[in-house]
């Protein structure tokens, strides 16, 4: 796993969101910085808490012209159910073949309850309007993720 970090150019991508609309990083960057956060699986406890935190600060993020893109390997239909149930107000993107996760270097070996498998590592990136990663976020608790993001943006 060769994870991108601050100073690296973010790979451009286009993925389908929870409403089956094509969303591209390049288009989002025209509006301001973009928080690209990777999470393992919709509707799991940690991923739900993380998404709720971002949902609750959306107005503040809008004031900073920040677009939020949450990416997981879940299919579009599952993302829509997750978004609806949690009243999420930002894009959730489906990366079923994990090509974008691979490009960012967040897909790799994981261990859980004695099992080893490949999956998405919970990592976040703030991408500046120049397309470069300004912040790589790898140390946070899911319940505090939104606070870490805000502290880096201000």
N, C-alpha and C positions, 0 to 999 in steps of 0.2 A: 504494500500500500504506500503510494507516494503522494501524500496529501499536500495540496496547495497551501500556501501560507501568505501572509501579508507581503505585498509587493509583486506577487505573481499576477499575471493576466488571467482573469476568469474566462473559462471557455464559454462561448455563446451557445445557447441551446433554445429549443422550442419544445414545449411539452403541453399536453392537454391538462386543463384544470378540472375541478370538480363539476363544472358545467359543460365539459367536453369542448371548451374553447381553447384555441392555440394561444399560448402565452410565451413570449420570447424575452430572454434577458435583455437583449439589445433594445427592444421597444420600452421595457420598464426603465432602463437607464436614462432614457430621454427625459423622464420626469424627475429624476433624482437618484440618490443612492438606493441600493437594493440589499435587503437582508435575505440571503439564501440559507435556509436552515434545513438540514437533513434529519429525518426522524425515522426510526425503524418500522413502525406499524400503526396505522390509524386505529383509534378507539382503545388503545391500551392505556393503562393508568398514567405512566410517565409522559407519553405523547399527548394525552388529553390535557394534563396539567400544563405542559409547555405551551400548547396551542391556546389554552384559555388565558394564560398570562399575556400572550401577544394580542389576543382579541381585546383584552381589557385596556391595552395602551394604544389601540389603533388610532384614536384621535390625536394623541401626542405624536405618533409616528407620521400621521398625515401632515401635521404641522411642520415636521422636519422634511417633508417630501420623500419619505422612505416607503418603498414598496416591499411587502413581505411575500416571499415565495417559500412555502413549505414543500419539501420534496420527499417522497417515499416510494417504495416499489409497489404500492397498492394500486389496484385498478380504479379507473375513474368512478365507477358505481360505488365502491367502498368509500372513496373520498367524499362523494356527495352525501352519503349517509352520515359520515363523521361530521362534516361541515354543518349539515342541517341539525343534527342532534346537539351540537355544541354552539350553534349560532355563530359560526366563525365568519369573520368579515375580511378575509384575505384569501389569496390564491393557494390552493393545495394542488400540487402537480404530481402526475402519475409518471413514474420512471420504472415501468415494469421490467424492462431489460437492463436496468441499472447502468445504462450508458453514461448518463450525466453524473451519477455517483462515481463511476469509474474515472471520468474526466477530472472530477474534483479530488479524487483520491480518498473517498470516504467509504468505498466498498472493500471489504476485506474480511479476514478471519476474525471470528468472535467466539467467545466461550460463555456458556450459560448453563448452569446446573450440571457441569461436567461434560456437556456436549460441545463439540467444536463444529462450527458451520460458517458459511459466508453470509454477510449481511451488511447493512448500512450502519456506520458508526455515527452517533449523535454528535454532529459537529456543525458549526455555523460560520458563515462568511459575510462580511459587509463589503459590498462591491461599490466602489466609487463611480461617479459618472464617466470617468476615464476608462472604465472597464477593468481597473486593477483592484485587487483585494486590499482594502485598507485595514481590515481587522479579521483575524482568524480567531474564532472563539471555541476553545476546547476544554475550558475549565469552568464548569457551572453545574448547578443542580437544576433539574427540570423546573422546579417551582420558582427558581430565581433567574431563569434564562432571560426573561423580559427585562429585568432590572440591569443585568450585565449589558444587554444590548443598548439600553437607554444611556447607561453611563459612558459607553464608548462613542455614542452618537453626539453627546453634548459637549 
